[in-house]
Each structure stands twice: as C-alpha cells, then as structure tokens.
C-alpha cells in the first residue's frame, strides 16, 4: 500500500460513523459542546457569596438545605435497598416498583446501568448510540428483560427512532475523536520527518522546521530527568499516604500534632525532591532562582495556613484509619471550619464522623459538646441539629 503523503493541498481527515471530519470540523464541534456545557453549568450554578458564621440563613438557603437533607436521606435509603436486594432480602414487589421508577441497582459495576445513567444525563448522545440501537432491537424482538424495560420506560426512552434523529457529541466522545485525528496527523508527519522527499512544499518545510527546533537532545534529556524526579516525588507522597494506615497511635498522633503546629507532613518529601533537582544540575544557570523558590516553598511547608492544615488532617479521616486517631484529627478539623466553608456547604465530613462515632459510643457529653459547637453556625445547625438531638434522645437513660 502506498504511504500517505502530506501536501499543502491535502487536508487530513478522519472518518467516523460514515462522516468525514477535518481538524476544523472537530474544533467547531468541540466549541459547540463546550458552549452548551458552560451554559448548563452557569444555569445550574448557585451564586457564591462570602460566608458569615453569624449570619441568619435566608429562606432560600433554608429550603436548599432542607432539599439537600431530603436528597441525602433518599440516597441512603436507596443504598439500603441495593444492599437488601444483593443479600436476597428485598421483596420482589418492591424491586418491581423501584424498577418502574428508574432504579439503578449497580451504578459502579454493571455496564448496562452505567450506560443507562449516561442516557439519563445526556439523552441521545454519541457515546451510547450503539447501546440505544441494541435496546430498540431487543424491544422489537421481545427479548428486553422486564426489569430493563420498566427502567427505560421510567425515563421516556424512545423505542422507535424518529426522523432526523441526532446523537450529539459529548466532551468524552469529541475528545476521543480529536485524539484519533492527532494520532493520524502525527503518524503522517513522522513519515515525512523520517523520509522527506527531494522536493518539499511549503507545508512540508514548516513541519520539518518545527521538528528541527524541538530536536536538541540536551533539552529532551532535561525534561526526562525532571519527569523522573517528579514521578519519584509523587510516588513518595502516595506511599506516605498509604503508610498512614499502618502507623501506630503514637506516631500518627505526633504527625497530627505537627500539622496543627504548622509543619506539613510532606515536608521531608518536598525537601528530598528539591535537593535531588539541585544535585542533578537540571536547571544549570537557573538553579539560583529555583533555590530561592525552594526556600520559600519550604517556609510554607513549616508555616501552614489553616486551610492547608485542614486538607492534610483530612488524610486521617478515612475508614481504615485507627478510630482513635481519626477522632483526634476530626476534632482538630472542627477548628478550621470557618476557613473552609462557604454558603454552598452541604456536608462537614469531620463533624459527621464524630456525631456517628459518639452515638455508637453512647457518649452524651461529647454529643452535647458538638451540639454547642454547631449552634455557633446556622448552616451547621440546620444540617446537623436534628441528627444530634435524635441521637441524644436514643441514648439518654
């Protein structure tokens, strides 16, 4: 087969589902997808305002929080139904009723349900065109499972194709198409670079000139070294966060106390990273500015602002962390609420964990302390007052 040539007159194209696209076509489609996305985001976005702890919540905010609590309660209820069904303890009539409401039973595992969720989110879109056709064929042949039929009916799935039906691109599908285009373009360019013809047109000359400018081996090796060191640094951070699960009480408590005093738990990792950069000579004449930046960075790592303290302490608010350590970290996190909150807050994980833990421990004193704490902040009081009071009623003698 003859190798494709890149001429000034040629336009590189790719074919997808019977349609031919140029680079310009893909750019136009991408802009349309982006514009629609940002319009929807702007339409759904709530206004962000400065948070004032003592401010009385508006009626609109109270309604938002009430709706959110209802939604979270419904989400917890659905999770329970999924769990009961998995254990074979959910009655069939309840399963049937939920299917008719569009229930999703295995949103993370089942491929059909993942695609079903895409339909619910985007409607007829490019990503699910084949799946849509498959459901229609199964419906016509009466092979579509009743459970899936009910769920599709619940979201007004079009079992018959309409005239001029359109499957719109999504960010995911248009990005895949752009990636496919760039791979083809790069393949053609590499053929030109590795085996240039005797006569070059203007476009071919530009390609070769660009390749020559990017050729210096020292620059390439510099980037490789930096990439290796950066990867090593991120690996150290990742491994360190994993190791938190295996720390003893004393060692973990010392790290938490250190964070509270202002020293980052990543200090040693950052220190090693920058020292290795300087030793490697990657930046050569640029070393001095980077050394200055390093010193500033390290100062920040030993003088953490409150929001960074909160973020680092959040590493200890995980299910596999020792419960006693987790309680210590979460209690410290309560001190930084005003630094991380805004009026769009819907949950405060540290507080949520402490309420749940003290309820299990039947620790009335601590629940009363948390009750007093949330009374300082109307937004927390609205979210958690009922929960704390209900727990107090349940465990009071």
NUDORO-610529 format. One line per 5 residues: their letters; for each residue x, y, z of C-alpha. Coordinates in steps of 0.05 Angstrom, whole numbers. Layout:
<marros>
a	X:Y:Z  ...
</marros>
This chain:
<marros>
xxxxx	0:0:0  26:69:-18  47:112:41  3:174:51  37:239:31
xxxxx	28:306:65  20:360:13  0:433:21  -62:419:-19  -82:359:23
xxxxx	-128:364:82  -121:309:134  -188:278:151  -215:221:192  -279:181:180
xxxxx	-326:166:238  -394:132:232  -395:146:157  -379:220:165  -314:254:145
xxxxx	-283:306:191  -226:356:182  -188:387:240  -230:450:232  -294:409:235
xxxxx	-272:378:301  -254:446:330  -323:473:313  -358:413:345  -314:419:407
xxxxx	-332:493:414  -406:477:409  -401:422:462  -361:468:507  -410:526:498
xxxxx	-470:482:515  -433:453:575  -416:521:604  -487:547:591  -516:489:631
xxxxx	-463:496:685  -478:570:692  -553:557:693  -545:505:748  -492:542:788
xxxxx	-512:574:853  -488:643:869  -426:642:914  -427:692:969  -379:707:1026
xxxxx	-394:664:1086  -411:698:1151  -414:650:1210  -464:692:1249  -509:707:1190
xxxxx	-582:684:1194  -597:636:1137  -645:663:1085  -710:626:1068  -680:605:1002
xxxxx	-618:576:1036  -661:540:1088  -701:509:1031  -637:489:995  -611:455:1058
xxxxx	-677:421:1070  -679:395:999  -608:371:1006  -623:334:1070  -683:301:1037
xxxxx	-639:281:978  -585:252:1023  -638:213:1063  -665:186:997  -595:168:975
xxxxx	-582:130:1040  -649:95:1032  -632:74:960  -565:47:984  -602:5:1035
xxxxx	-649:-23:982  -590:-42:939  -557:-77:998  -621:-114:1015  -630:-137:943
xxxxx	-559:-161:939  -570:-203:1002  -635:-230:973  -677:-197:1028  -716:-147:985
xxxxx	-786:-169:966  -799:-176:891  -858:-128:890  -812:-74:919  -760:-89:866
xxxxx	-813:-84:811  -839:-18:839  -769:12:842  -754:-11:771  -815:27:747
xxxxx	-785:89:780  -719:80:742  -678:49:798  -604:37:786  -580:-24:824
xxxxx	-506:-29:808  -483:40:784  -409:25:791  -405:-47:766  -459:-62:715
xxxxx	-442:-38:644  -516:-33:624  -531:11:683  -470:55:671  -496:68:601
xxxxx	-567:77:627  -541:132:672  -507:165:612  -575:166:576  -608:196:637
xxxxx	-554:250:639  -544:267:565  -603:236:528  -588:211:458  -513:223:454
xxxxx	-456:197:411  -426:154:467  -488:109:473  -514:106:401  -499:31:394
xxxxx	-529:16:462  -593:54:442  -599:13:378  -588:-51:418  -644:-34:467
xxxxx	-691:-20:408  -674:-86:375  -685:-124:440  -751:-88:450  -775:-105:379
xxxxx	-755:-178:387  -787:-180:456  -720:-201:487  -712:-140:530  -713:-161:604
xxxxx	-775:-136:640  -732:-102:693  -695:-61:640  -760:-47:602  -791:-16:663
xxxxx	-729:26:677  -726:51:606  -800:68:606  -789:108:670  -742:156:633
xxxxx	-783:161:569  -734:121:527  -752:127:452  -762:55:429  -776:79:359
xxxxx	-725:120:320  -750:189:299  -738:223:233  -673:263:232  -654:234:300
xxxxx	-588:264:325  -537:234:373  -499:294:400  -425:292:416  -403:296:489
xxxxx	-336:320:516  -314:248:522  -332:228:451  -306:291:416  -241:286:455
xxxxx	-232:214:432  -244:235:360  -194:293:366  -143:244:396  -154:197:337
xxxxx	-144:255:289  -79:277:322  -51:207:321  -64:203:246  -33:271:235
xxxxx	28:255:277  37:189:240  38:225:173  85:279:200  134:226:227
xxxxx	136:192:159  154:259:128  208:274:181  239:205:175  236:201:99
xxxxx	230:271:69  220:276:-7  271:310:-52  222:366:-66  187:399:-7
xxxxx	125:443:-10  116:500:39  75:460:89  126:403:90  182:453:102
xxxxx	144:481:162  136:412:192  210:396:184  230:464:212  186:453:273
xxxxx	216:384:284  286:412:280  271:465:332  246:411:381  305:365:368
xxxxx	360:386:418  377:323:457  400:360:520  332:394:526  297:327:517
xxxxx	342:294:569  330:352:618  255:342:613  263:267:622  304:276:685
xxxxx	254:325:713  196:279:696  231:221:731  244:262:794  172:288:794
xxxxx	146:217:787  191:195:844  165:252:887  92:236:874  106:162:887
xxxxx	137:181:955  76:223:972  28:167:951  66:114:990  69:160:1051
xxxxx	-7:169:1049  -14:93:1044  33:84:1103  -13:127:1147  -58:66:1152
xxxxx	-2:26:1185  22:78:1234  17:65:1308  -24:111:1353  37:149:1380
xxxxx	69:161:1312  4:182:1279  -13:229:1336  56:262:1330  44:276:1256
xxxxx	-24:306:1271  5:350:1326  60:372:1278  8:391:1225  -32:431:1276
xxxxx	32:469:1295  42:486:1222  91:436:1193  69:397:1131  71:322:1135
xxxxx	100:325:1064  159:368:1086  212:314:1081  185:290:1014  189:361:984
xxxxx	257:371:1015  284:308:982  252:326:915  284:395:910  352:372:936
xxxxx	355:319:882  336:371:830  394:416:851  443:357:852  421:334:783
xxxxx	440:401:751  376:400:711  367:475:715  441:496:710  442:572:707
xxxxx	370:573:731  389:539:796  392:602:839  320:625:824  296:554:837
xxxxx	335:551:902  300:616:923  233:586:904  251:523:942  266:561:1006
xxxxx	200:598:1000  164:533:988  197:500:1048  178:560:1091  106:550:1071
xxxxx	113:476:1090  134:496:1160  82:551:1168  18:521:1141  -44:564:1134
xxxxx	-107:537:1166  -138:512:1101  -75:470:1087  -77:443:1158  -149:421:1146
xxxxx	-131:388:1080  -73:349:1109  -113:328:1170  -166:302:1122  -118:246:1105
xxxxx	-134:217:1173  -209:220:1163  -211:153:1126  -247:89:1141  -184:46:1151
xxxxx	-151:95:1199  -149:76:1273  -216:104:1301  -180:138:1359  -132:174:1312
xxxxx	-189:192:1266  -227:224:1324  -166:266:1343  -157:291:1272  -232:306:1263
xxxxx	-235:344:1328  -177:388:1305  -212:397:1237  -270:429:1273  -224:488:1289
xxxxx	-216:505:1216  -289:504:1195  -291:579:1182  -230:573:1136  -261:521:1090
xxxxx	-335:538:1090  -376:576:1040  -451:584:1032  -454:525:985  -434:477:1040
xxxxx	-476:414:1042  -435:370:1089  -379:374:1140  -345:305:1140  -306:313:1204
xxxxx	-369:333:1243  -410:278:1210  -359:225:1231  -356:250:1303  -432:250:1311
xxxxx	-436:179:1285  -378:155:1329  -402:187:1394  -471:158:1381  -442:88:1376
xxxxx	-401:101:1439  -464:129:1473  -421:188:1494  -473:240:1515  -421:291:1538
xxxxx	-387:293:1471  -453:298:1433  -473:356:1477  -405:388:1462  -419:380:1387
xxxxx	-489:408:1397  -459:470:1429  -408:475:1372  -459:474:1315  -502:527:1350
xxxxx	-447:577:1331  -461:566:1257  -532:569:1229  -511:528:1168  -486:470:1212
xxxxx	-544:477:1259  -593:468:1201  -554:408:1175  -540:370:1239  -584:394:1296
xxxxx	-638:341:1284  -587:286:1279  -552:304:1344  -618:313:1382  -645:247:1357
xxxxx	-582:211:1378  -585:244:1447  -657:220:1456  -638:149:1436  -581:141:1484
xx	-605:182:1544  -620:136:1603
</marros>
